[in-house]
């Protein structure tokens, strides 16, 4: 499938993307992510690997659209929960 990412045309095939991502450890999932096999990768990480472009050159939206069109499941990872407060209840300064 032909996609334009950061103004450059690419021809992607789902099996090639799976093959390129095999053996790559996923970075911590924050924001837009894609499920490839049993792993969840940030879309920017996948984009950097398969296009060999700097992550600043393309948007997460461009990669999400391209990966969805290829048949991958894209999700948004939940934001990390803040640590519990160590304040004592009812204590104020």
MMTF fields as JSON, N, C-alpha, C and O atoms, coordinates in Angstrom:
{
  "mmtfVersion": "1.0.0",
  "mmtfProducer": "UNKNOWN",
  "numBonds": 371,
  "numAtoms": 372,
  "numGroups": 93,
  "numChains": 1,
  "numModels": 1,
  "chainsPerModel": [1],
  "groupsPerChain": [93],
  "chainIdList": ["A"],
  "bondAtomList": [4, 2, 8, 6, 12, 10, 16, 14, 20, 18, 24, 22, 28, 26, 32, 30, 36, 34, 40, 38, 44, 42, 48, 46, 52, 50, 56, 54, 60, 58, 64, 62, 68, 66, 72, 70, 76, 74, 80, 78, 84, 82, 88, 86, 92, 90, 96, 94, 100, 98, 104, 102, 108, 106, 112, 110, 116, 114, 120, 118, 124, 122, 128, 126, 132, 130, 136, 134, 140, 138, 144, 142, 148, 146, 152, 150, 156, 154, 160, 158, 164, 162, 168, 166, 172, 170, 176, 174, 180, 178, 184, 182, 188, 186, 192, 190, 196, 194, 200, 198, 204, 202, 208, 206, 212, 210, 216, 214, 220, 218, 224, 222, 228, 226, 232, 230, 236, 234, 240, 238, 244, 242, 248, 246, 252, 250, 256, 254, 260, 258, 264, 262, 268, 266, 272, 270, 276, 274, 280, 278, 284, 282, 288, 286, 292, 290, 296, 294, 300, 298, 304, 302, 308, 306, 312, 310, 316, 314, 320, 318, 324, 322, 328, 326, 332, 330, 336, 334, 340, 338, 344, 342, 348, 346, 352, 350, 356, 354, 360, 358, 364, 362, 368, 366],
  "bondOrderList": [1, 1, 1, 1, 1, 1, 1, 1, 1, 1, 1, 1, 1, 1, 1, 1, 1, 1, 1, 1, 1, 1, 1, 1, 1, 1, 1, 1, 1, 1, 1, 1, 1, 1, 1, 1, 1, 1, 1, 1, 1, 1, 1, 1, 1, 1, 1, 1, 1, 1, 1, 1, 1, 1, 1, 1, 1, 1, 1, 1, 1, 1, 1, 1, 1, 1, 1, 1, 1, 1, 1, 1, 1, 1, 1, 1, 1, 1, 1, 1, 1, 1, 1, 1, 1, 1, 1, 1, 1, 1, 1, 1],
  "groupList": [{"groupName": "UNK", "atomNameList": ["N", "CA", "C", "O"], "elementList": ["N", "C", "C", "O"], "formalChargeList": [0, 0, 0, 0], "bondAtomList": [1, 0, 2, 1, 3, 2], "bondOrderList": [1, 1, 2], "singleLetterCode": "X", "chemCompType": "L-PEPTIDE LINKING"}],
  "groupTypeList": [0, 0, 0, 0, 0, 0, 0, 0, 0, 0, 0, 0, 0, 0, 0, 0, 0, 0, 0, 0, 0, 0, 0, 0, 0, 0, 0, 0, 0, 0, 0, 0, 0, 0, 0, 0, 0, 0, 0, 0, 0, 0, 0, 0, 0, 0, 0, 0, 0, 0, 0, 0, 0, 0, 0, 0, 0, 0, 0, 0, 0, 0, 0, 0, 0, 0, 0, 0, 0, 0, 0, 0, 0, 0, 0, 0, 0, 0, 0, 0, 0, 0, 0, 0, 0, 0, 0, 0, 0, 0, 0, 0, 0],
  "groupIdList": [1, 2, 3, 4, 5, 6, 7, 8, 9, 10, 11, 12, 13, 14, 15, 16, 17, 18, 19, 20, 21, 22, 23, 24, 25, 26, 27, 28, 29, 30, 31, 32, 33, 34, 35, 36, 37, 38, 39, 40, 41, 42, 43, 44, 45, 46, 47, 48, 49, 50, 51, 52, 53, 54, 55, 56, 57, 58, 59, 60, 61, 62, 63, 64, 65, 66, 67, 68, 69, 70, 71, 72, 73, 74, 75, 76, 77, 78, 79, 80, 81, 82, 83, 84, 85, 86, 87, 88, 89, 90, 91, 92, 93],
  "secStructList": [7, 3, 3, 3, 3, 6, 6, 3, 3, 3, 3, 7, 7, 2, 2, 2, 2, 2, 2, 2, 2, 6, 6, 7, 7, 7, 7, 7, 7, 7, 3, 3, 3, 3, 3, 3, 6, 6, 3, 3, 3, 3, 2, 2, 2, 2, 2, 2, 2, 2, 2, 7, 7, 7, 4, 4, 4, 1, 7, 2, 2, 2, 2, 2, 2, 2, 2, 2, 2, 2, 6, 7, 3, 3, 3, 3, 3, 7, 7, 7, 7, 7, 7, 7, 7, 7, 7, 7, 6, 6, 7, 7, 7],
  "xCoordList": [0.843, 0.0, 0.899, 1.901, 0.531, 1.31, 0.83, -0.366, 1.794, 1.515, 2.494, 3.628, 2.039, 2.93, 3.135, 2.189, 4.399, 4.743, 5.846, 6.897, 5.599, 6.543, 6.924, 8.09, 5.937, 6.08, 6.892, 7.291, 7.149, 7.864, 6.957, 6.311, 6.892, 6.042, 6.739, 7.942, 5.965, 6.449, 5.449, 4.243, 5.957, 5.115, 5.289, 6.346, 4.251, 4.306, 3.439, 2.397, 3.882, 3.113, 3.099, 4.121, 1.949, 1.8, 2.862, 3.443, 3.121, 4.096, 5.508, 6.296, 5.838, 7.153, 7.307, 8.368, 6.236, 6.273, 6.455, 7.25, 5.721, 5.856, 7.279, 7.833, 7.863, 9.217, 10.245, 11.183, 10.072, 10.992, 10.931, 11.945, 9.757, 9.589, 9.912, 10.002, 10.084, 10.429, 11.797, 12.752, 11.878, 13.138, 13.428, 14.451, 12.56, 12.752, 11.934, 10.735, 12.582, 11.917, 11.066, 11.564, 9.797, 8.942, 9.389, 9.789, 9.314, 9.566, 8.327, 7.278, 8.428, 7.23, 6.094, 6.284, 4.927, 3.772, 3.118, 2.517, 3.234, 2.592, 1.936, 2.586, 0.677, -0.012, -0.393, -0.699, -0.38, -0.808, 0.132, 1.35, -0.451, 0.322, -0.296, -1.447, 0.486, 0.016, 0.359, 1.423, -0.554, -0.344, 0.197, -0.47, 1.411, 2.042, 2.397, 3.261, 1.723, 1.897, 1.341, 0.182, 2.157, 1.738, 2.266, 2.076, 2.923, 3.55, 2.847, 2.247, 2.932, 2.363, 3.509, 4.268, 3.62, 4.69, 4.112, 2.995, 4.845, 4.449, 4.543, 5.495, 3.579, 3.574, 4.801, 5.274, 5.319, 6.516, 7.733, 8.585, 7.828, 8.922, 8.825, 9.822, 7.629, 7.433, 7.751, 8.417, 7.277, 7.544, 9.025, 9.49, 9.774, 11.214, 11.907, 12.836, 11.454, 12.083, 11.758, 12.659, 10.489, 10.116, 10.406, 10.579, 10.464, 10.755, 12.214, 12.701, 12.912, 14.29, 14.389, 15.422, 13.313, 13.298, 13.381, 13.091, 13.779, 13.792, 12.346, 11.478, 12.081, 10.72, 10.122, 8.901, 10.957, 10.457, 9.946, 9.279, 10.25, 9.874, 8.437, 7.913, 7.789, 6.422, 5.594, 6.131, 4.291, 3.408, 2.904, 2.938, 2.441, 1.833, 0.561, 0.223, -0.146, -1.362, -1.087, -1.841, -0.019, 0.345, 0.612, 0.139, 1.37, 1.699, 0.476, 0.303, -0.372, -1.576, -2.472, -2.979, -2.668, -3.492, -2.89, -3.609, -1.583, -0.929, -1.026, -1.347, -0.752, -0.785, -2.207, -2.406, -3.19, -4.588, -4.983, -5.647, -4.581, -4.89, -4.23, -4.74, -3.088, -2.427, -3.118, -2.844, -4.011, -4.742, -4.297, -4.746, -3.425, -2.995, -4.003, -4.722, -4.044, -4.912, -4.134, -3.083, -4.664, -4.034, -4.874, -6.102, -4.194, -4.845, -4.125, -3.024, -4.76, -4.112, -3.803, -4.699, -2.523, -2.114, -2.566, -2.496, -3.027, -3.451, -2.264, -1.136, -2.541, -1.499, -1.099, -1.936, 0.156, 0.563, -0.151, -0.379, -0.493, -1.195, -0.197, 0.911, -0.575, 0.345, 0.496, -0.424, 1.64, 1.826, 0.876, 0.448, 0.565, -0.343, 0.288, 1.505, -0.53, -0.065, 0.401, -0.177, 1.462, 1.99, 1.522, 1.984, 0.601, 0.083, -0.816, -1.498, -0.805, -1.696, -3.073, -3.166, -4.146, -5.481, -5.754, -5.472, -6.298, -6.668, -5.512, -5.718, -4.309, -3.15, -2.884, -2.71, -2.853, -2.599, -1.531, -1.368, -0.818, 0.213, -0.385, 0.313],
  "yCoordList": [-1.16, 0.0, 1.237, 1.294, 2.193, 3.424, 4.435, 4.694, 5.003, 6.023, 7.168, 6.973, 8.356, 9.509, 9.907, 10.235, 9.87, 10.217, 11.268, 11.04, 12.409, 13.531, 13.9, 14.158, 13.92, 14.308, 13.326, 13.667, 12.119, 11.106, 9.9, 9.451, 9.364, 8.193, 6.9, 6.722, 6.025, 4.718, 3.661, 3.908, 2.491, 1.335, 0.338, -0.276, 0.184, -0.714, -1.94, -1.863, -3.065, -4.305, -4.74, -4.669, -5.187, -5.535, -6.534, -6.364, -7.562, -8.58, -8.007, -8.456, -7.026, -6.398, -5.573, -5.57, -4.877, -4.1, -5.047, -4.773, -6.157, -7.141, -7.688, -7.872, -7.945, -8.477, -7.454, -7.811, -6.193, -5.148, -4.934, -4.623, -5.098, -4.854, -6.09, -5.985, -7.237, -8.452, -8.262, -7.844, -8.57, -8.461, -7.082, -6.897, -6.105, -4.765, -4.647, -4.923, -4.241, -4.09, -2.825, -1.748, -2.94, -1.749, -0.765, -1.153, 0.508, 1.566, 1.687, 1.141, 2.392, 2.576, 3.188, 4.168, 2.595, 3.011, 4.241, 4.17, 5.36, 6.605, 7.203, 7.363, 7.526, 8.145, 7.125, 5.981, 7.52, 6.626, 5.429, 5.587, 4.234, 2.999, 2.084, 2.261, 1.103, 0.117, -1.267, -1.48, -2.195, -3.579, -4.35, -4.474, -4.866, -5.683, -7.005, -7.072, -8.053, -9.354, -9.289, -8.927, -9.636, -9.582, -8.351, -8.206, -7.473, -6.313, -5.022, -4.918, -4.044, -2.725, -1.723, -1.551, -1.071, -0.107, 1.297, 1.451, 2.32, 3.689, 3.862, 3.382, 4.532, 4.663, 5.416, 5.154, 6.341, 7.072, 6.145, 6.318, 5.173, 4.208, 3.371, 3.164, 2.896, 2.09, 2.928, 2.457, 4.163, 5.035, 5.255, 5.239, 5.461, 5.673, 4.431, 4.542, 3.253, 2.017, 1.758, 1.473, 1.853, 1.444, 2.504, 2.163, 3.779, 4.817, 5.27, 5.891, 4.957, 5.404, 6.928, 7.501, 7.565, 9.01, 9.365, 8.545, 10.586, 11.093, 11.242, 11.607, 10.971, 11.033, 12.43, 12.583, 13.435, 14.812, 15.138, 16.156, 14.287, 14.556, 14.174, 14.614, 13.369, 12.935, 13.013, 13.097, 12.983, 13.059, 11.672, 10.736, 11.57, 10.313, 10.047, 8.893, 11.107, 10.946, 10.331, 9.471, 10.758, 10.176, 8.685, 7.887, 8.312, 6.896, 6.092, 4.957, 6.665, 5.961, 5.668, 4.555, 6.653, 6.442, 5.374, 4.503, 5.427, 4.449, 3.039, 2.091, 2.901, 1.575, 1.023, -0.185, 1.889, 1.443, 0.95, -0.079, 1.678, 1.256, -0.069, -0.819, -0.363, -1.65, -2.793, -3.961, -2.469, -3.506, -3.718, -4.664, -2.863, -2.97, -2.283, -1.376, -2.724, -2.113, -1.012, -1.257, 0.194, 1.328, 1.701, 1.747, 1.962, 2.31, 3.498, 3.857, 4.103, 5.165, 4.622, 4.207, 4.631, 4.128, 5.108, 6.32, 4.609, 5.512, 6.278, 5.787, 7.472, 8.284, 7.631, 7.021, 7.747, 7.145, 7.82, 9.03, 7.017, 7.567, 8.255, 7.755, 9.398, 10.089, 9.305, 8.594, 9.428, 8.704, 9.24, 10.394, 8.375, 8.776, 9.867, 9.898, 10.743, 11.848, 11.312, 10.378, 11.93, 11.522, 12.448, 12.353, 13.346, 14.27, 13.537, 12.575, 13.999, 13.433, 14.077, 15.286, 13.285, 13.867, 14.899, 14.665, 16.028, 17.065, 17.934, 18.85, 17.665, 18.459, 19.541, 19.254, 20.779, 21.899, 22.787, 22.835, 23.476, 24.433, 25.782, 26.727],
  "zCoordList": [0.0, 0.0, 0.0, 0.713, -0.788, -0.905, 0.131, 0.261, 0.868, 1.879, 1.695, 1.258, 2.033, 2.031, 3.487, 4.202, 3.906, 5.278, 5.206, 4.606, 5.818, 5.809, 4.379, 4.081, 3.512, 2.107, 1.269, 0.155, 1.768, 1.007, 0.798, 1.745, -0.421, -0.668, -0.214, -0.408, 0.381, 0.814, 0.368, 0.334, 0.029, -0.271, 0.862, 1.007, 1.655, 2.804, 2.559, 1.908, 3.09, 3.117, 4.58, 5.263, 5.054, 6.469, 6.926, 7.998, 6.14, 6.541, 6.638, 7.471, 5.803, 5.871, 7.155, 7.78, 7.533, 8.774, 9.958, 10.857, 9.96, 11.04, 11.099, 12.183, 9.943, 9.878, 10.369, 11.082, 9.992, 10.436, 11.949, 12.574, 12.533, 13.965, 14.813, 16.036, 14.195, 14.942, 15.589, 14.935, 16.861, 17.573, 18.134, 18.794, 17.893, 18.437, 19.714, 19.722, 20.774, 22.061, 22.06, 21.732, 22.422, 22.46, 23.532, 24.63, 23.192, 24.168, 25.047, 24.705, 26.176, 27.009, 26.189, 25.469, 26.314, 25.525, 26.128, 27.2, 25.442, 25.844, 24.607, 23.574, 24.703, 23.572, 22.512, 22.845, 21.224, 20.145, 20.007, 19.924, 19.984, 19.887, 18.845, 18.445, 18.413, 17.45, 17.982, 18.562, 17.776, 18.204, 17.01, 15.983, 17.156, 16.111, 16.758, 17.632, 16.323, 16.966, 18.369, 18.567, 19.341, 20.745, 21.467, 22.675, 20.736, 21.36, 20.973, 19.903, 21.861, 21.61, 21.532, 22.486, 20.391, 20.135, 19.993, 19.5, 20.414, 20.075, 18.552, 17.937, 17.952, 16.49, 15.992, 14.886, 16.78, 16.36, 16.295, 15.424, 17.192, 17.153, 15.878, 15.187, 15.576, 14.366, 13.132, 12.211, 13.117, 11.977, 11.753, 10.613, 12.829, 12.7, 12.14, 11.34, 12.561, 12.097, 10.629, 9.84, 10.253, 8.893, 7.832, 6.662, 8.214, 7.224, 7.265, 6.321, 8.364, 8.591, 8.618, 8.27, 9.031, 9.178, 10.66, 11.531, 10.918, 12.278, 12.749, 11.957, 13.995, 14.537, 14.459, 14.467, 14.385, 14.288, 12.894, 12.704, 11.909, 10.521, 10.19, 9.167, 11.022, 10.744, 12.022, 13.126, 11.848, 13.01, 13.389, 12.591, 14.62, 15.072, 14.275, 14.014, 13.886, 13.085, 11.731, 11.276, 11.079, 9.779, 9.913, 9.103, 10.935, 11.126, 11.535, 11.089, 12.378, 12.803, 11.6, 11.463, 10.733, 9.532, 8.634, 8.143, 8.412, 7.538, 8.119, 7.402, 9.403, 10.025, 10.102, 9.975, 10.308, 10.311, 8.928, 8.801, 7.891, 6.518, 6.169, 5.336, 6.807, 6.583, 7.318, 7.043, 8.25, 8.964, 10.394, 11.042, 10.906, 12.295, 13.209, 12.789, 14.453, 15.453, 16.165, 16.755, 16.1, 16.78, 17.993, 17.929, 19.09, 20.351, 20.964, 20.546, 21.958, 22.716, 24.098, 24.833, 24.441, 25.752, 26.819, 26.612, 27.95, 29.028, 29.6, 29.621, 30.055, 30.688, 32.0, 32.665, 32.38, 33.658, 34.827, 34.824, 35.813, 36.975, 37.889, 38.084, 38.452, 39.355, 40.658, 41.063, 41.309, 42.572, 43.635, 43.596, 44.573, 45.642, 46.493, 46.676, 47.003, 47.83, 49.175, 49.731, 49.681, 50.992, 52.099, 53.236, 51.764, 52.769, 53.754, 53.399, 54.976, 55.975, 55.831, 55.62, 55.943, 55.805, 56.889, 58.064, 56.494, 57.431, 57.905, 58.701, 57.435, 57.862, 56.838, 55.654, 57.287, 56.392, 57.005, 58.225, 56.16, 56.605, 56.769, 57.136]
}
